[in-house]
Amino acid sequence: MNVKSPRFTVLELLAKMDKQAYSNLVLDSALEKSFFSDRDRNFVSRLFYGILERKLTLEHVISLYSSKPLHKLDASVLNILKIGLYQLLYMDSVTDSAAVNESVILAKQCGKASAAGFVNAVLRNFIRDGKKINFPDDKIERIGIEFSCGLDLVKKLCGDYSFEQAEDLLKASVIPHKTFLRVNTLKATAADLISEFEKIGISVKACSVTEGCLEANGLGGVERCELFQKGFFHVQDLSSQLCCKVLNPRSGDTVIDLCAAPGGKSFTITEMMGGKGRVIACDIHSNRVNLIKNGAERLGLSIEAVKNDAKVFNGCFPKADKVLCDVPCSGFGVIRSKPELKYTDLKSISRLPEVQYEILCTASEYLKSGGELVYSTCTLNRDENDSVIDLFLDKHRNFSAVDIMEEYGNSGYKTTIFPKDFGCEGFFISKIRKDD
């Protein structure tokens, strides 16, 4: 049986990404079909995601050492150079000689033997120069190259917030980040779960920011963890947990989560309600509705997962005490987890605010008088965040703003969370109330 090497697998994954794929899906699919050891699986994941995180940095280095312009390089050769350079720059566990030699072997394995000498020369010349990277003098161009982000997005972030905030966000996108868990409080307390993790040698501690949240280290392959299989927790970033906290669902409430898949917020909401009340979790795609159903079943939660178009009012739904409107977005707050989003063409997302506003207007129709709605996104783009909720309040005088997260020093009805704030993903949260 011809077993592919970890590096050859990464090369194949990068080729798929060149054709516009989703990083998590192509990686999961490849690892499911492999016979890799845990060590090799971790190597593939680290190298693949690392190259996506540092794409523009690596291409900048290649452009300095290649005798040919990037656009004239064969796609496979370009990706092999990225594989080699990433190991040289960011993987201390790989020796320089191994990074070079394995890259040369990779060129031969994929039918590019004629480029093996070129690959060898580029990598060895970079080593000979001390592996130093010369960045542009312009500070905006510099952080775009240093932290590998499209220049248009860098300028957008600097314009929406500040250079310092943009730099903090991009810096956070290329460093390891925490894994947050949400305790299923219908089955265990946080203290109980921490104790159970200790028994199996996994380091977990209580998060100081909000109750029911844990920070985990060394929890790779979570699906294989027995505590996960038994439904004692689900993986959920702290920012999403804070979003649920702002919604503040109470026991006995009727809650509609309009854009719910894969279901994390619906699960947390149900747990916060003590399993008493009604939670309707929606998605427009049947396969994603099934993700919600499967997750709820694993956790032992009673949730109504239904197929529904969030833009169209559904007369079969009841009036709700709370509505969560966590709309589809550009995802610029979660670039640590989805690094390919750093290279988004901003023109491709120009219509998102229009769609988001349409969903928000529909969502508001489900509220009872006195009911509350949270509008949220996992992006850091004022056009999708502040502009949408402010337009809604301007056009709907029967709704009022509700102050949120005052205990964290926030003032007003909306907040933008940056990774530096709590060590979590970037997020936007706002809250409004129906007055009649």
C-alpha positions as CSV (number, residue, x, y, z in Angstrom):
1,M,0.0,0.0,0.0
2,N,1.4,3.4,-1.0
3,V,1.0,5.6,2.1
4,K,1.4,9.3,1.5
5,S,3.8,11.2,3.7
6,P,2.6,14.0,6.0
7,R,4.3,16.7,3.8
8,F,2.9,15.3,0.6
9,T,-0.6,15.4,2.3
10,V,0.0,19.0,3.1
11,L,1.0,19.7,-0.5
12,E,-2.3,18.2,-1.7
13,L,-4.3,20.2,0.9
14,L,-2.7,23.4,-0.3
15,A,-3.6,22.6,-3.9
16,K,-7.2,22.3,-2.8
17,M,-7.0,25.6,-1.0
18,D,-5.8,27.2,-4.2
19,K,-9.1,26.3,-5.7
20,Q,-11.1,28.0,-2.9
21,A,-11.9,25.4,-0.3
22,Y,-12.6,25.6,3.4
23,S,-9.5,24.8,5.5
24,N,-11.3,22.9,8.3
25,L,-13.2,20.7,5.8
26,V,-10.3,19.7,3.6
27,L,-8.1,19.0,6.6
28,D,-10.8,16.9,8.4
29,S,-11.5,14.9,5.3
30,A,-7.8,14.2,4.7
31,L,-7.1,13.1,8.3
32,E,-10.2,10.9,8.4
33,K,-8.9,8.9,5.5
34,S,-5.3,8.7,6.7
35,F,-3.4,6.1,8.7
36,F,-1.3,8.7,10.4
37,S,-0.2,8.5,14.0
38,D,-1.3,11.2,16.4
39,R,2.2,12.8,16.0
40,D,1.9,12.9,12.2
41,R,-1.7,14.2,12.4
42,N,-0.5,17.0,14.6
43,F,2.4,17.7,12.2
44,V,0.0,17.9,9.2
45,S,-2.4,20.2,11.0
46,R,0.4,22.5,12.3
47,L,2.1,22.8,8.9
48,F,-1.1,23.2,6.9
49,Y,-2.7,25.8,9.1
50,G,0.6,27.5,9.6
51,I,1.2,28.0,5.9
52,L,-2.3,29.4,5.5
53,E,-1.6,31.8,8.5
54,R,1.7,32.9,7.0
55,K,0.8,32.8,3.3
56,L,1.8,36.4,2.4
57,T,4.9,36.3,4.7
58,L,6.1,33.2,2.9
59,E,5.4,34.5,-0.5
60,H,7.2,37.7,0.4
61,V,10.3,35.7,1.3
62,I,10.1,33.6,-1.9
63,S,9.8,36.8,-4.0
64,L,13.1,38.0,-2.5
65,Y,15.0,34.8,-3.3
66,S,13.4,33.5,-6.5
67,S,14.9,34.2,-9.9
68,K,11.3,34.1,-11.3
69,P,8.3,36.3,-10.3
70,L,5.7,34.4,-8.2
71,H,3.1,34.4,-10.9
72,K,5.4,32.5,-13.2
73,L,6.2,29.7,-10.7
74,D,4.4,26.4,-11.0
75,A,1.7,26.2,-8.3
76,S,3.1,23.0,-6.8
77,V,6.7,24.4,-6.7
78,L,5.4,27.5,-5.0
79,N,3.6,25.4,-2.4
80,I,6.7,23.2,-1.8
81,L,8.7,26.4,-1.1
82,K,6.1,27.5,1.4
83,I,6.2,24.1,3.1
84,G,10.0,24.3,3.3
85,L,10.1,27.9,4.4
86,Y,7.5,27.5,7.1
87,Q,9.5,24.7,8.7
88,L,12.6,26.8,8.5
89,L,11.0,29.8,10.1
90,Y,8.4,28.5,12.6
91,M,9.0,24.8,13.4
92,D,11.9,24.4,15.8
93,S,11.3,20.6,15.9
94,V,12.5,20.3,12.3
95,T,16.2,20.8,11.5
96,D,17.1,23.1,8.7
97,S,18.7,20.2,6.7
98,A,15.5,18.2,7.1
99,A,13.3,21.1,5.9
100,V,15.4,21.5,2.8
101,N,16.0,17.8,2.0
102,E,12.3,16.9,2.4
103,S,11.3,19.7,0.2
104,V,13.6,18.5,-2.6
105,I,12.2,15.0,-2.2
106,L,8.7,16.5,-2.3
107,A,9.5,18.1,-5.7
108,K,10.6,14.8,-7.1
109,Q,7.6,12.9,-5.7
110,C,5.0,15.2,-7.3
111,G,6.6,15.1,-10.7
112,K,8.6,18.3,-10.5
113,A,12.1,16.8,-10.4
114,S,13.3,19.5,-12.8
115,A,12.6,22.1,-10.1
116,A,14.4,20.3,-7.3
117,G,17.6,22.3,-7.8
118,F,15.6,25.5,-7.7
119,V,13.8,24.6,-4.5
120,N,17.1,23.6,-2.9
121,A,18.8,26.9,-4.0
122,V,16.0,29.1,-2.7
123,L,15.8,27.5,0.7
124,R,19.6,27.2,1.2
125,N,20.2,30.9,0.2
126,F,17.6,31.9,2.8
127,I,19.4,29.9,5.5
128,R,22.7,31.4,4.4
129,D,21.4,34.9,4.9
130,G,20.4,34.1,8.5
131,K,16.7,33.5,7.8
132,K,16.0,37.2,8.2
133,I,13.0,38.8,6.6
134,N,13.2,42.4,5.3
135,F,9.8,44.0,5.7
136,P,8.5,47.1,4.0
137,D,9.0,50.5,5.7
138,D,5.4,51.6,5.5
139,K,3.8,50.4,8.7
140,I,0.5,49.3,7.2
141,E,2.3,47.3,4.5
142,R,4.6,45.9,7.1
143,I,1.9,44.4,9.3
144,G,0.2,43.1,6.2
145,I,3.4,41.1,5.3
146,E,4.5,40.4,8.9
147,F,1.2,38.9,10.0
148,S,0.1,37.8,6.5
149,C,-3.1,39.8,5.8
150,G,-4.4,41.3,2.5
151,L,-3.6,44.9,2.3
152,D,-7.2,46.0,1.7
153,L,-8.3,44.3,4.8
154,V,-5.5,45.8,6.8
155,K,-6.5,49.3,5.6
156,K,-10.2,48.5,6.5
157,L,-9.3,47.4,10.0
158,C,-7.1,50.4,10.6
159,G,-9.9,52.7,9.3
160,D,-12.7,51.1,11.3
161,Y,-10.7,51.0,14.5
162,S,-7.0,52.0,14.8
163,F,-3.6,50.9,13.6
164,E,-2.9,49.6,17.1
165,Q,-6.1,47.5,17.3
166,A,-5.5,46.2,13.8
167,E,-2.0,45.2,14.7
168,D,-3.1,43.5,17.9
169,L,-5.8,41.5,16.0
170,L,-3.4,40.4,13.3
171,K,-0.6,39.5,15.8
172,A,-3.1,37.3,17.6
173,S,-4.0,35.6,14.4
174,V,-0.6,33.9,14.1
175,I,-0.1,32.7,17.7
176,P,-1.6,29.7,19.5
177,H,-4.9,30.4,21.1
178,K,-6.8,29.0,24.0
179,T,-9.5,26.3,23.6
180,F,-12.6,27.2,25.6
181,L,-15.2,24.6,26.7
182,R,-18.8,25.1,27.9
183,V,-19.8,22.9,30.8
184,N,-23.1,21.1,30.3
185,T,-24.5,22.2,33.7
186,L,-27.4,19.9,33.4
187,K,-25.0,17.0,33.9
188,A,-22.1,18.4,35.9
189,T,-20.6,21.4,37.6
190,A,-17.4,23.1,36.4
191,A,-15.6,21.7,39.5
192,D,-16.8,18.2,38.8
193,L,-15.7,18.4,35.2
194,I,-12.3,19.8,36.1
195,S,-11.8,16.8,38.4
196,E,-12.8,14.3,35.7
197,F,-10.3,15.9,33.3
198,E,-7.6,15.6,35.9
199,K,-8.2,11.9,36.2
200,I,-7.4,11.4,32.5
201,G,-4.4,13.7,32.6
202,I,-5.8,16.8,30.7
203,S,-5.1,20.3,32.1
204,V,-8.3,22.3,32.4
205,K,-9.1,25.3,34.5
206,A,-12.1,27.5,35.3
207,C,-12.3,30.7,33.2
208,S,-12.4,33.8,35.3
209,V,-14.5,35.8,32.8
210,T,-17.8,33.9,33.0
211,E,-19.3,30.9,34.9
212,G,-19.6,27.5,33.2
213,C,-16.6,28.2,31.0
214,L,-13.3,26.2,31.1
215,E,-9.9,26.8,29.5
216,A,-8.2,23.6,28.1
217,N,-4.7,22.7,27.1
218,G,-3.8,19.6,25.1
219,L,-7.3,18.6,24.1
220,G,-6.5,17.5,20.6
221,G,-9.0,15.1,19.0
222,V,-11.8,16.2,21.2
223,E,-14.3,13.8,19.6
224,R,-12.3,10.8,21.0
225,C,-12.6,12.2,24.6
226,E,-15.0,10.1,26.6
227,L,-16.3,13.1,28.6
228,F,-17.2,14.7,25.2
229,Q,-18.9,11.6,24.0
230,K,-21.0,11.4,27.2
231,G,-22.1,15.0,26.7
232,F,-20.4,16.7,29.7
233,F,-19.3,19.7,27.5
234,H,-19.1,21.2,24.1
235,V,-16.3,23.3,22.6
236,Q,-17.4,26.9,22.4
237,D,-15.2,30.1,22.2
238,L,-15.5,32.5,25.1
239,S,-16.9,35.2,22.9
240,S,-19.8,33.1,21.9
241,Q,-20.5,32.2,25.5
242,L,-20.5,35.9,26.4
243,C,-23.0,36.4,23.5
244,C,-25.3,33.9,25.3
245,K,-24.8,35.7,28.6
246,V,-25.8,39.0,27.1
247,L,-29.0,37.4,25.7
248,N,-29.7,36.3,29.3
249,P,-32.3,33.5,28.7
250,R,-34.4,32.6,31.8
251,S,-36.0,29.4,32.8
252,G,-39.3,29.0,31.0
253,D,-38.5,31.4,28.2
254,T,-39.2,30.8,24.5
255,V,-36.0,31.5,22.6
256,I,-35.5,31.5,18.8
257,D,-31.9,31.1,17.5
258,L,-32.3,32.0,13.9
259,C,-28.8,31.2,12.5
260,A,-27.9,28.4,14.9
261,A,-25.7,25.8,13.2
262,P,-23.7,24.0,14.4
263,G,-25.6,24.7,17.5
264,G,-23.2,25.9,20.2
265,K,-25.1,28.9,21.3
266,S,-28.4,27.0,21.3
267,F,-26.8,24.4,23.6
268,T,-25.5,27.0,26.0
269,I,-28.9,28.8,26.0
270,T,-30.7,25.6,26.9
271,E,-28.3,24.9,29.7
272,M,-28.6,28.4,31.0
273,M,-32.4,27.9,31.1
274,G,-31.9,24.8,33.2
275,G,-33.6,22.8,30.4
276,K,-36.9,24.5,31.1
277,G,-38.5,26.4,28.3
278,R,-38.5,26.2,24.5
279,V,-35.5,26.7,22.3
280,I,-36.0,26.7,18.5
281,A,-32.7,26.4,16.6
282,C,-32.7,27.1,12.9
283,D,-30.6,26.8,9.8
284,I,-31.4,27.0,6.1
285,H,-29.5,23.8,5.2
286,S,-30.8,20.3,6.2
287,N,-27.3,18.9,6.8
288,R,-26.5,21.7,9.3
289,V,-29.9,21.2,11.0
290,N,-28.7,17.6,11.5
291,L,-25.5,18.9,13.2
292,I,-27.7,20.7,15.7
293,K,-29.8,17.7,16.3
294,N,-26.8,15.4,16.8
295,G,-25.1,17.8,19.2
296,A,-28.3,18.2,21.2
297,E,-28.7,14.5,21.4
298,R,-25.1,13.9,22.6
299,L,-25.6,16.6,25.3
300,G,-29.0,15.3,26.3
301,L,-30.7,18.6,25.5
302,S,-34.3,19.2,24.4
303,I,-34.0,21.6,21.4
304,E,-36.2,22.0,18.3
305,A,-33.9,22.0,15.4
306,V,-35.7,23.1,12.2
307,K,-34.9,24.0,8.6
308,N,-35.8,27.7,8.1
309,D,-34.8,30.7,5.9
310,A,-33.8,33.4,8.4
311,K,-34.7,36.1,5.8
312,V,-38.4,35.0,5.5
313,F,-40.9,35.3,8.3
314,N,-42.2,32.0,9.5
315,G,-45.8,32.2,10.8
316,C,-45.5,28.8,12.4
317,F,-43.0,30.1,15.0
318,P,-44.4,31.3,18.4
319,K,-43.8,34.8,19.8
320,A,-40.5,34.7,21.6
321,D,-39.1,36.2,24.9
322,K,-35.6,36.2,23.4
323,V,-34.3,36.0,19.9
324,L,-30.6,35.4,18.9
325,C,-29.7,36.9,15.6
326,D,-26.1,35.7,15.0
327,V,-26.0,36.4,11.3
328,P,-23.7,35.0,8.5
329,C,-20.7,37.4,8.2
330,S,-17.2,37.9,6.8
331,G,-15.7,36.2,9.9
332,F,-12.8,38.6,10.4
333,G,-13.0,38.0,14.1
334,V,-12.1,34.3,13.7
335,I,-9.1,34.5,11.4
336,R,-7.1,32.6,14.0
337,S,-9.3,29.6,13.3
338,K,-9.9,30.3,9.6
339,P,-6.7,31.9,8.3
340,E,-7.9,31.9,4.7
341,L,-10.3,34.7,5.6
342,K,-7.4,37.1,5.9
343,Y,-7.1,37.1,2.1
344,T,-10.8,37.8,1.4
345,D,-11.6,40.1,-1.6
346,L,-13.6,42.8,0.2
347,K,-15.8,43.2,-2.9
348,S,-17.1,39.7,-2.4
349,I,-18.6,40.7,1.0
350,S,-20.1,44.0,0.0
351,R,-23.7,42.8,0.0
352,L,-23.5,41.1,3.4
353,P,-24.8,44.2,5.4
354,E,-27.9,44.2,3.2
355,V,-28.5,40.5,3.9
356,Q,-27.8,40.9,7.6
357,Y,-30.2,43.8,7.9
358,E,-32.9,41.8,6.2
359,I,-32.4,38.9,8.7
360,L,-32.4,41.3,11.6
361,C,-35.7,42.9,10.5
362,T,-37.3,39.4,10.1
363,A,-35.9,38.3,13.5
364,S,-37.4,41.3,15.2
365,E,-40.9,40.2,14.1
366,Y,-40.8,37.2,16.4
367,L,-40.4,39.1,19.6
368,K,-43.1,39.6,22.2
369,S,-43.7,43.0,23.6
370,G,-40.9,43.5,26.1
371,G,-38.9,40.8,24.4
372,E,-35.2,41.2,23.8
373,L,-33.0,40.5,20.8
374,V,-29.2,40.1,20.5
375,Y,-27.6,40.9,17.1
376,S,-24.1,39.5,16.8
377,T,-21.4,38.6,14.4
378,C,-18.0,37.0,14.5
379,T,-16.5,39.7,12.4
380,L,-14.7,43.0,13.1
381,N,-16.2,45.1,10.3
382,R,-18.2,48.1,11.2
383,D,-20.3,47.9,8.0
384,E,-21.6,44.5,9.2
385,N,-21.9,45.5,12.9
386,D,-22.5,49.0,14.1
387,S,-24.0,50.2,10.8
388,V,-26.6,47.4,10.7
389,I,-27.8,47.7,14.2
390,D,-27.8,51.5,14.1
391,L,-29.8,51.5,10.9
392,F,-32.3,49.2,12.4
393,L,-32.8,51.4,15.5
394,D,-33.2,54.4,13.3
395,K,-35.9,52.7,11.2
396,H,-37.7,51.0,14.0
397,R,-38.8,53.4,16.7
398,N,-40.7,50.7,18.7
399,F,-37.3,49.2,19.7
400,S,-34.9,50.6,22.2
401,A,-31.2,49.9,23.0
402,V,-30.3,47.9,26.1
403,D,-26.9,48.4,27.8
404,I,-24.7,45.3,27.9
405,M,-21.6,44.0,29.5
406,E,-21.3,46.8,32.1
407,E,-19.5,44.4,34.4
408,Y,-16.6,44.3,31.9
409,G,-16.4,48.0,31.6
410,N,-18.5,48.4,28.5
411,S,-21.0,51.3,28.2
412,G,-23.9,51.2,25.8
413,Y,-25.8,48.7,23.8
414,K,-23.0,47.3,21.7
415,T,-19.5,46.1,22.1
416,T,-16.7,44.9,19.9
417,I,-14.5,42.2,21.5
418,F,-10.8,41.9,20.3
419,P,-8.6,38.9,21.1
420,K,-6.5,41.0,23.5
421,D,-9.6,41.7,25.7
422,F,-10.2,38.2,26.9
423,G,-7.9,35.9,24.9
424,C,-10.8,34.8,22.8
425,E,-12.0,35.3,19.2
426,G,-13.1,38.7,17.9
427,F,-16.8,39.3,18.1
428,F,-19.5,41.9,18.0
429,I,-22.6,41.9,20.3
430,S,-25.5,44.3,20.6
431,K,-28.9,44.1,22.3
432,I,-32.3,45.7,21.7
433,R,-35.8,45.5,23.3
434,K,-39.2,45.6,21.7
435,D,-41.2,48.3,23.5
436,D,-44.8,47.6,22.3
